[in-house]
Amino acid sequence: MITPVFSRLFGPRPKTVVGMIHVPALPGTPRHAGGLAPILDRALAEAETYRACGIHALMVENMRDVPYVQRPGPETTAAMAVVAREVKRAQPALPLGLQILAGANREALAAALAAGADFIRAEAFVFGHVADEGYMDSCAGDLLRYRKAIGAEHVAVFTDIKKKHSAHAVTADVDVVQTAHAAEFFLSDGLILTGAATGEAASADELRAVHAATKLPVLVGSGITADNLKTYLPFADAFIVGSHFKRDGYWENPLEPARIRRLLDALA
């Protein structure tokens, strides 16, 4: 469902597509090389490619910072703030989101505020789970108090539920609709559904159930392609797309404008 917060960010269009910018490995991480300048150059080039293809919004994420840690250092927060700020300056008309892996939601809020970004994607908002990086506890109370304390209430917080790359055995008796209700009660600005891993499709049945059960916007956060988009269109308000826009549909490859345009055409 479209809410005032969602409308403020994305305008009156019925469906929104968010293009992912997976920034090169940041300073301090095992794969980093070459300083910050080439990272900025690549992020800005991808942002311009997305704009030229007609994308509706952008999100920057440190997906190449493997292996992830749950408490990345201040150098990561600082670098993400700089990258996001430059992308926002270059593409001021496009709403900009930010995610810092893994589960670094306070850091993402701080970077978003500094960069002038519009929203973040938060992991482990409600209910704990076991991720690749270890156990992640729920963060809603702490995160929204932090947002209030730093004056970032205009930065929307979209939250994963039963997220990818995670085991949910500890909450196996809590289904996705109950998780959605908990996130809504704890003041999430929107719910994100994913498949089991990056690039894997979300369950259409789960999406349909969550859409029917909540008054919040529902976003699909993985596995969207031009071929399966229409399956999700009636039940999702936005789509976060990364892998499908890359050559051969693999997230580490360069963007292919033709793939971006094909998905946007399928939206019409």
N, C-alpha and C positions, 0 to 999 in steps of 0.2 A: 504494500500500500504506500502511496506517495504521501509523505508527511511534509510539514512546513520546512523542516531542516533539509530534507532531500530536495525539495523544490528550490530552496535558496541556493543550494550548491549546483544543481544540474539543470535548473530551468524547467520549462513546461513540457519538454519532449517526453513521450510516453516510455521510452526505454533508453538507457544510457550504456555506452560501451567505454570501458576504462582500459587504456593501453598500458601495458607494463613496460617499464624501463628497468632492466636488470643491470645495475651498474657494475663495472669491472671491480675486481677485488680491491677493497679499501686498504689504506695504510694500516699496518699492524696485523694483517691477516696473512696466512701462509702463501697465498697465490698472488699477493700484491707485487706489482713491479711498475716502475716508471713514474711514480709520483701522482699528484692529483690532476695535473693538467690534462693528460690523455683521458682520464675518467670523465672530466667535465666535457671534453670534446665529444666523446662518444654519446654521453647522455643528451647533450644538446642536439646532436645530429639525429638521434632517434626521436627526440621530441618533435623536431621539425618534420621528419618523415611522417610521423603520426598526424601532425596538424595538416600537412599537405594532403593526406588521404581522407581527412574529414572526421578524425576520431573526436569523441565527445569530452574525454577527460584523460588524465595521465596519472600514473602512480610510479614512484621510484622505490626500489627495494634492493637490499644488499645480498641478493641471492648467491653471488659468487664468493661470499666470505666463508666458504666451507673450510674446516668443520665449524659449525655455529656454536656459540656459547650463549647461555641465558643472560649473562651480564656483560655485554660488550663494553669495552673501555670508552673513555671520553673521546678518544680519537675517532671512533666510529660515529658517535653522535655528532661530533663537529663536522666530519667529512660529509655525512648525510645532509646536515643542515646547509652546507655550502652547495652541494650538488642540487638539492631541491630549490634553494634560493635562485641559483642561476637558471634552472629550468623554468621557474615561475617568472623570472624577469624576461626570459626569451619568449614565453608563451602565456602572457597574462590573461588571455581570454579563456584558457582551458583550466577547469578545476583540477587541483593537484592533490594527490594523496601520497602517503609515505608509510612504509613499513620497515621496521628494523628487526631482523632475525637475530636471535630466536626469542620471541616473546618479550622483546625489549620495548614494551608499550609506553612506559614513562619517558624513555629516551626518544621514542618516536614523537610523542607529544611535544617535548622540548624542542626537537629539531623542526617540527612542523610550525611551531609558534615563531621560531627564529627565521624560518624561511618564507613565511607568509603562505604556507600550504593550507589546504582547506579541510582535509580529513586524514585520519590514520586508519590502518587495519590492525586490529588488536587480536592477539591470540589469548586463549585461556581466560576469557572474560568471566565466564561462570563455569563451575565444576573443574576440578583438577583432572589431568590426564598425563599419560606417559608419552613423551615425544622422543624423537631421535636424540635430543640433548639431555634427556632425563625427565624427572617429574616436574611438571608445571602446575603451580597452584593457581586458583582463581584470583583475579586481580581487580574486579569491578570497583569495589569500595575504595581501594587505594588509588586506582587510576583516576576515577572521577573526582576524588578529593584533590588529587594533584592537579588535575585540569583546572579546577576552581581556584586553587592556590596561586597558580602562575598566570591566571587571566587568559586562559585558552578555551573558554567555553564556546567560542565560535568555531573551534575545530571539532568536526564531527568524529565520532568514534564508531566505526563499523566493526562488528565483532564476529569472528569465526565461531561456529558451533559444530561440535563433533568433527574437528578439523582434520585435514590430511596429515600424513606422516606421523600419525599418533595412534596409540592403543587406548581404547576406551573401556577396557574390561572393568576398571574400578567403578564406572558408572553404567554398567551394562543394563541395570534395571531402570535407567532414566533414558527414555527415548528422545529422538531429535525434537519432537514437538514440546515435550516437557523442558528440554534444554532451551528452546526458543522462548517459551514462556518465562523461564528464569532470567534470560538475558533482557527480555522486554521489561520485566519487573525491576531489574537492576539498571534501567535507563540507558540501554544500548540505543544508538541512533539508527542501526540497521543490522541485519543478520546476513552472514555469508555462509553459504553451503558449498562444500567441495567434494571431489572424489577422494579416493584413498591416497593419491599421490599427485605430484605436479603433472598436469596435462591429462589426468584421468577424469572422466566425466562424473558429475554429481548424479545422485539418484533422482530421477524424475518423480518417482513416487514420494520421496522425502520432500522434495521441493514443493510438490502439490500440497502435501499435508501441512507444511510450515506456512505456506502462503495462505491457506484457509484458516490457520489458527492464530495468526498474529496481525496486529495493526501496523507493524513496522515494515519498512522497505526490505525486500529480500534480494540479495545479490548472489549470483553464481560465480564462484571463485576459482574454478578450474575446469578444464576439459571442454570448453566451448569451442565449436568449430562452425564454419559456414554451413556444413551439412547437417549438424544436429541442432542448430540454433532454434529452429521453429518448434522443436519439442519442448523447449523451456520458455518460449516467449509468453505464453498466457499466464505464467506463474512467477516470473521474475521481473524485477524493476530495473536491474542493471546486471552487467556482465563484466567481470574482470578477466581480461584475455592477455596472455603472454605467449605461451608455447605455439599456439596456432598461427600467430603472426610472424613466426620465424621460419627460415628456410627448412623445409622438410618437417615442419611442426615440432622442432626441438628447441627448447628454451635457450640453449647456449649459442645458437646460430644467429646470424644477422637477420634483421627485419627484411621481409619481402613485401613491398607496397601492394603487389597484386593480391596477396592473401588478406591484407587489411581491407582493401576495397571490396573484395568478394564478400567478406563477412558483413560489412556495412550495407552492401547492396541487399544481402539476404534479410536484413532487418526491415527493409522497406515493405 
